[in-house]
Amino acid sequence: MRKNIFIACIFCMLILGCAPQNITEDQFTTIWKDYLTREFKESFDEKQSAAQRKNILESVLREYSIQTDTFMAYMKEQHPDKYRTIFYE
């Protein structure tokens, strides 16, 4: 009985998107362009704080159904210059 419940829980996690995601370079490029467009629109007359930039990124990631932590880890490893652009003042 417990084994069936465990298997059902794993199945639900996979369906609901709790499984780890892999990000491709094409996905990253698309999301990054979308992020830059939004940041430009929102910060046309003022510089955004790191928290504001992170909020913009999170809203973009929600639209693409990508987990923030996964994207940030990919960005930090593959694009450290862009990571610093968002998360450092």
C-alpha positions as a Markdown table, in Angstrom:
| # | Residue | x | y | z |
|---|---|---|---|---|
| 1 | Met | 0.0 | 0.0 | 0.0 |
| 2 | Arg | 2.7 | 2.5 | 1.0 |
| 3 | Lys | 4.7 | 1.6 | -2.2 |
| 4 | Asn | 1.6 | 2.5 | -4.3 |
| 5 | Ile | 1.2 | 5.8 | -2.5 |
| 6 | Phe | 4.9 | 6.6 | -3.0 |
| 7 | Ile | 4.7 | 5.8 | -6.7 |
| 8 | Ala | 1.6 | 8.0 | -7.0 |
| 9 | Cys | 3.4 | 10.9 | -5.2 |
| 10 | Ile | 6.4 | 10.6 | -7.6 |
| 11 | Phe | 4.1 | 10.5 | -10.6 |
| 12 | Cys | 2.2 | 13.7 | -9.3 |
| 13 | Met | 5.5 | 15.5 | -8.8 |
| 14 | Leu | 6.6 | 14.7 | -12.3 |
| 15 | Ile | 3.3 | 15.9 | -13.8 |
| 16 | Leu | 3.1 | 19.1 | -11.7 |
| 17 | Gly | 6.6 | 20.1 | -12.7 |
| 18 | Cys | 8.5 | 19.4 | -9.5 |
| 19 | Ala | 11.1 | 17.4 | -11.4 |
| 20 | Pro | 14.4 | 19.1 | -12.2 |
| 21 | Gln | 14.4 | 21.2 | -15.4 |
| 22 | Asn | 17.1 | 21.5 | -18.0 |
| 23 | Ile | 17.6 | 24.8 | -19.7 |
| 24 | Thr | 18.9 | 25.0 | -23.2 |
| 25 | Glu | 20.9 | 27.9 | -24.6 |
| 26 | Asp | 18.1 | 28.8 | -27.0 |
| 27 | Gln | 15.7 | 29.0 | -24.0 |
| 28 | Phe | 18.1 | 31.1 | -22.1 |
| 29 | Thr | 18.6 | 33.5 | -25.0 |
| 30 | Thr | 14.8 | 33.9 | -25.5 |
| 31 | Ile | 14.2 | 34.5 | -21.8 |
| 32 | Trp | 17.2 | 36.9 | -21.6 |
| 33 | Lys | 15.9 | 39.0 | -24.5 |
| 34 | Asp | 12.4 | 39.1 | -22.9 |
| 35 | Tyr | 13.9 | 40.1 | -19.6 |
| 36 | Leu | 16.0 | 42.9 | -21.2 |
| 37 | Thr | 12.9 | 44.3 | -23.0 |
| 38 | Arg | 10.9 | 44.4 | -19.8 |
| 39 | Glu | 13.7 | 45.9 | -17.7 |
| 40 | Phe | 14.1 | 48.6 | -20.3 |
| 41 | Lys | 10.4 | 49.4 | -20.3 |
| 42 | Glu | 10.2 | 49.4 | -16.5 |
| 43 | Ser | 13.4 | 51.3 | -15.8 |
| 44 | Phe | 13.3 | 53.9 | -18.7 |
| 45 | Asp | 13.7 | 56.8 | -16.3 |
| 46 | Glu | 15.3 | 55.2 | -13.2 |
| 47 | Lys | 17.9 | 52.5 | -12.3 |
| 48 | Gln | 16.4 | 49.3 | -11.0 |
| 49 | Ser | 17.6 | 47.8 | -7.7 |
| 50 | Ala | 18.8 | 44.2 | -7.6 |
| 51 | Ala | 15.4 | 43.2 | -6.0 |
| 52 | Gln | 13.5 | 44.9 | -8.8 |
| 53 | Arg | 15.6 | 43.2 | -11.5 |
| 54 | Lys | 15.0 | 39.8 | -9.8 |
| 55 | Asn | 11.3 | 40.5 | -9.7 |
| 56 | Ile | 11.3 | 41.3 | -13.4 |
| 57 | Leu | 13.2 | 38.1 | -14.1 |
| 58 | Glu | 10.8 | 36.0 | -12.0 |
| 59 | Ser | 7.8 | 37.3 | -13.8 |
| 60 | Val | 9.4 | 36.4 | -17.2 |
| 61 | Leu | 10.2 | 32.9 | -15.9 |
| 62 | Arg | 6.7 | 32.4 | -14.7 |
| 63 | Glu | 5.5 | 32.9 | -18.2 |
| 64 | Tyr | 7.9 | 30.3 | -19.5 |
| 65 | Ser | 7.1 | 27.9 | -16.6 |
| 66 | Ile | 10.7 | 27.7 | -15.6 |
| 67 | Gln | 11.8 | 27.5 | -11.9 |
| 68 | Thr | 13.8 | 30.6 | -10.8 |
| 69 | Asp | 16.4 | 28.6 | -8.9 |
| 70 | Thr | 17.1 | 26.4 | -11.9 |
| 71 | Phe | 17.4 | 29.4 | -14.2 |
| 72 | Met | 19.6 | 31.3 | -11.8 |
| 73 | Ala | 21.9 | 28.2 | -11.4 |
| 74 | Tyr | 22.3 | 27.9 | -15.1 |
| 75 | Met | 22.9 | 31.6 | -15.5 |
| 76 | Lys | 25.5 | 31.7 | -12.8 |
| 77 | Glu | 27.4 | 28.8 | -14.3 |
| 78 | Gln | 27.0 | 29.6 | -18.0 |
| 79 | His | 26.6 | 33.4 | -18.1 |
| 80 | Pro | 28.2 | 34.8 | -15.0 |
| 81 | Asp | 28.4 | 38.3 | -16.5 |
| 82 | Lys | 24.6 | 38.4 | -17.0 |
| 83 | Tyr | 24.1 | 36.9 | -13.5 |
| 84 | Arg | 26.1 | 39.8 | -12.0 |
| 85 | Thr | 24.0 | 42.3 | -14.1 |
| 86 | Ile | 20.9 | 41.2 | -12.3 |
| 87 | Phe | 22.0 | 40.3 | -8.8 |
| 88 | Tyr | 24.6 | 42.9 | -7.9 |
| 89 | Glu | 24.1 | 46.6 | -7.5 |
